[in-house]
Amino acid sequence: MKDQHKWHVFVGTEVGLLKGVDIENKTFSNLNSVDALDKEDEITAMCWEDSTEKKIYVGDKNQTVKTYDSETQAFISTRQCQVGEGAIKGLGRCNDHLVTAVESGIVKLWNKEAEKEVEINTGGNLCRMTQNPFADLQVATGGEENDLKVWDLATSQKVFEAKKC
């Protein structure tokens, strides 16, 4: 078993490396190997599985989501989340469901078997999606020529849209 190091910060890189940072000792370590990585493995989004902060979802440019277990210090699963086009621009977790958002504007709620449950087209050119920390079923999206919108994943409806100036 690997040394049980407690990382304070996790960082995803353009080359696909997940790094653990120890702020107290001013050290860091690559948590995966650079050997098998290419430009499509760029880490474009990350989120915790839940409030215990033991597992991290890591979204790649190639629309792959990997799960890293901080206790065993290993990647424990990989799943393809192919939808729309472009890199993953946001990740979230709602109950037993993974939420992804991609550059072409598609937000998707997946169940454990990776079957589609909810799919929303937010209007394209998506730069970021983030989950409401107080309401798991709400996400905010926005991007270039795609003003801020808040979506309810339970109904697939827009609940807020920023007014154009």
Solvent accessible surface area in square Angstrom, and as a share of the most:
residue,aa,sasa,rsa
1,M,193,0.86
2,K,117,0.50
3,D,115,0.59
4,Q,101,0.45
5,H,55,0.25
6,K,156,0.66
7,W,27,0.09
8,H,81,0.36
9,V,58,0.33
10,F,30,0.12
11,V,63,0.36
12,G,25,0.24
13,T,27,0.16
14,E,134,0.60
15,V,78,0.45
16,G,2,0.02
17,L,14,0.07
18,L,0,0.00
19,K,43,0.18
20,G,0,0.00
21,V,39,0.23
22,D,5,0.03
23,I,103,0.52
24,E,142,0.64
25,N,98,0.50
26,K,183,0.78
27,T,64,0.37
28,F,128,0.53
29,S,44,0.29
30,N,71,0.36
31,L,24,0.12
32,N,33,0.17
33,S,68,0.44
34,V,82,0.47
35,D,129,0.67
36,A,96,0.74
37,L,38,0.19
38,D,86,0.44
39,K,168,0.71
40,E,84,0.38
41,D,21,0.11
42,E,45,0.20
43,I,18,0.09
44,T,26,0.15
45,A,11,0.08
46,M,63,0.28
47,C,28,0.17
48,W,90,0.31
49,E,39,0.17
50,D,70,0.36
51,S,110,0.71
52,T,81,0.47
53,E,91,0.41
54,K,89,0.38
55,K,62,0.26
56,I,4,0.02
57,Y,17,0.06
58,V,1,0.01
59,G,0,0.00
60,D,1,0.01
61,K,77,0.33
62,N,52,0.27
63,Q,9,0.04
64,T,6,0.04
65,V,3,0.02
66,K,39,0.17
67,T,11,0.06
68,Y,0,0.00
69,D,14,0.07
70,S,26,0.17
71,E,90,0.40
72,T,66,0.38
73,Q,12,0.06
74,A,38,0.30
75,F,60,0.25
76,I,88,0.45
77,S,58,0.37
78,T,83,0.48
79,R,59,0.22
80,Q,103,0.46
81,C,0,0.00
82,Q,104,0.46
83,V,19,0.11
84,G,46,0.44
85,E,134,0.60
86,G,34,0.33
87,A,8,0.06
88,I,0,0.00
89,K,44,0.19
90,G,3,0.03
91,L,13,0.06
92,G,2,0.02
93,R,53,0.19
94,C,3,0.02
95,N,116,0.59
96,D,74,0.38
97,H,42,0.19
98,L,2,0.01
99,V,0,0.00
100,T,0,0.00
101,A,0,0.00
102,V,0,0.00
103,E,76,0.34
104,S,41,0.27
105,G,0,0.00
106,I,23,0.12
107,V,0,0.00
108,K,17,0.07
109,L,12,0.06
110,W,11,0.04
111,N,25,0.13
112,K,133,0.56
113,E,120,0.54
114,A,41,0.31
115,E,106,0.48
116,K,126,0.53
117,E,80,0.36
118,V,26,0.15
119,E,74,0.33
120,I,9,0.05
121,N,102,0.52
122,T,3,0.02
123,G,59,0.56
124,G,15,0.14
125,N,88,0.45
126,L,2,0.01
127,C,68,0.40
128,R,125,0.46
129,M,5,0.02
130,T,77,0.45
131,Q,37,0.16
132,N,46,0.23
133,P,113,0.71
134,F,188,0.78
135,A,36,0.28
136,D,71,0.37
137,L,67,0.33
138,Q,50,0.22
139,V,1,0.00
140,A,23,0.18
141,T,2,0.01
142,G,17,0.16
143,G,25,0.25
144,E,121,0.54
145,E,162,0.73
146,N,6,0.03
147,D,52,0.27
148,L,84,0.42
149,K,23,0.10
150,V,32,0.18
151,W,19,0.07
152,D,30,0.16
153,L,0,0.00
154,A,69,0.53
155,T,77,0.45
156,S,45,0.29
157,Q,109,0.48
158,K,88,0.37
159,V,80,0.46
160,F,102,0.43
161,E,75,0.34
162,A,30,0.23
163,K,186,0.79
164,K,158,0.67
165,C,181,1.09
